[in-house]
Amino acid sequence: MLAISSLTLAAQGIQEEFSQDCSCWTITNHYDNGQVSMIHHENEARKKDGELKHFSTEGKLLRLEEWKDGSQHKITKHFHPDGSLYLEANYEMGKKIGTWTFLEPDGTPTQEITYTGKGSDGTYAYYYAGVRYAEQTIEEGKLVDTKVLDQKIYDIVQEESGAQSK
């Protein structure tokens, strides 16, 4: 037997629907133009559980997340407005783990972070025009090492960042 209860909070653009088949809520939020901005599921304890999708005002998928009992878990994908992959991130019950690679719309890497599972700790690699030019190591939230892999590119980036801050 399928039992569904529904609650709509029109002022906030939120719709909630409970299904006893899965003992879960489906939460749908909308932009002012009526387009779905986000849809996700919550368990009976009202914690995010399962797939969560974020959309642009035009209806394009911007982010796809997996949740388990209120924590991000497994893979989260972020997309550029053109639909190309921007980032594939990994979580283990809310902790950042594994290698995250940030990409330009054409697939060229801009940054790569390999997380240890302890906050922001890990190895941060930086790219310029697809070339890995520097790496930094963060431990206990502090920078402990910087390696310049391509001095020429490193100098170009430093010069460009100095020009932008003036």
C-alpha positions in Angstrom: 0.0 0.0 0.0 1.4 3.4 -1.0 0.9 6.2 1.5 2.0 9.6 0.6 1.6 12.8 2.6 2.5 16.1 1.0 3.3 19.6 2.5 3.8 22.7 0.4 5.3 25.9 1.8 4.6 28.1 -1.2 6.2 31.3 0.3 9.6 29.5 0.4 9.1 27.5 -2.8 9.5 24.2 -0.9 7.5 21.0 -1.4 7.9 18.1 0.9 6.5 14.6 0.2 6.7 11.6 2.5 6.5 8.0 1.2 6.0 5.1 3.6 7.3 2.8 1.0 10.8 4.1 1.6 10.1 5.8 4.9 11.7 8.9 3.4 10.9 12.5 2.5 11.5 14.1 -0.9 12.2 17.8 -0.6 12.0 20.0 -3.7 12.9 23.7 -3.6 12.1 26.1 -6.4 13.5 29.4 -7.7 11.0 32.4 -8.0 10.6 31.5 -11.7 9.2 28.1 -10.7 12.3 26.1 -11.8 13.5 23.4 -9.4 16.6 24.7 -7.6 17.3 21.6 -5.5 15.8 18.2 -4.9 16.9 15.7 -2.2 15.8 13.0 0.1 15.7 12.8 3.9 15.3 9.8 6.1 12.6 9.6 8.9 15.0 11.4 11.3 15.0 14.3 8.7 18.6 13.9 7.8 19.7 14.0 4.1 20.0 10.5 2.8 20.5 9.6 -0.8 20.9 11.7 -3.9 20.8 15.5 -3.9 20.7 17.6 -7.1 21.3 21.4 -7.5 20.1 23.1 -10.7 20.6 26.5 -12.3 17.7 28.9 -12.8 17.6 27.5 -16.4 17.3 23.9 -15.2 20.9 22.8 -15.8 22.4 20.3 -13.3 25.1 22.1 -11.4 25.9 19.6 -8.6 25.1 16.0 -7.8 25.8 14.8 -4.3 25.4 11.6 -2.3 24.4 11.7 1.4 24.2 9.2 4.1 22.4 9.8 7.4 23.1 13.6 7.2 26.7 13.5 6.0 28.1 13.8 2.5 29.2 10.4 1.5 30.8 9.0 -1.7 31.0 11.1 -4.8 29.9 14.7 -5.4 30.1 16.1 -8.9 30.1 19.8 -9.7 29.5 21.0 -13.3 30.3 24.1 -15.3 27.3 26.0 -16.7 27.9 24.3 -20.1 27.4 20.8 -18.4 31.1 19.8 -18.4 32.6 18.4 -15.3 34.2 21.0 -13.0 35.0 18.8 -10.0 34.5 15.2 -8.8 34.9 15.2 -5.0 35.0 12.2 -2.6 33.6 12.1 0.9 33.5 9.5 3.6 30.8 10.4 6.1 31.4 14.1 5.7 35.2 13.9 5.6 37.1 15.0 2.4 39.1 12.0 1.1 40.9 11.0 -2.0 42.0 13.1 -5.0 39.9 16.0 -6.1 40.7 17.4 -9.6 39.4 20.8 -10.6 38.9 21.2 -14.4 38.4 23.9 -17.0 35.4 23.3 -19.3 37.7 21.8 -21.9 39.0 19.2 -19.3 42.3 20.9 -18.5 43.2 20.6 -14.8 43.7 23.8 -12.7 44.2 22.2 -9.3 44.4 18.8 -7.7 44.0 18.1 -4.0 44.7 14.8 -2.4 42.9 14.8 1.0 44.0 12.7 4.0 40.6 12.6 5.6 41.7 15.1 8.3 40.0 18.5 7.5 42.0 20.4 4.9 45.1 18.3 5.3 46.6 16.9 2.1 48.7 17.7 -0.9 47.6 20.6 -3.1 48.9 20.6 -6.7 48.6 23.7 -9.0 48.4 23.8 -12.8 48.9 26.5 -15.3 47.7 25.8 -18.9 47.5 22.1 -17.9 51.1 21.9 -16.6 51.6 21.0 -12.9 54.0 23.7 -11.6 53.8 23.6 -7.8 52.7 21.4 -4.8 52.0 22.3 -1.2 51.5 20.0 1.8 49.1 21.0 4.5 49.3 19.2 7.9 47.1 19.9 10.9 45.8 22.9 8.9 49.2 24.5 8.4 51.4 24.8 5.3 54.5 22.6 6.0 56.1 22.3 2.5 56.1 23.9 -0.9 57.7 22.3 -4.0 58.2 24.3 -7.2 58.1 21.8 -10.0 58.4 24.4 -12.9 60.1 27.6 -11.8 59.3 29.5 -15.1 55.6 28.9 -14.7 55.7 29.6 -11.0 57.3 33.0 -11.7 54.6 33.8 -14.3 51.8 32.9 -11.8 53.4 35.0 -9.1 53.7 37.9 -11.4 50.1 37.6 -12.6 48.8 37.4 -9.1 50.8 40.4 -8.0 49.4 42.4 -10.9 45.8 41.5 -10.0 46.2 42.5 -6.4 47.4 46.1 -7.3 
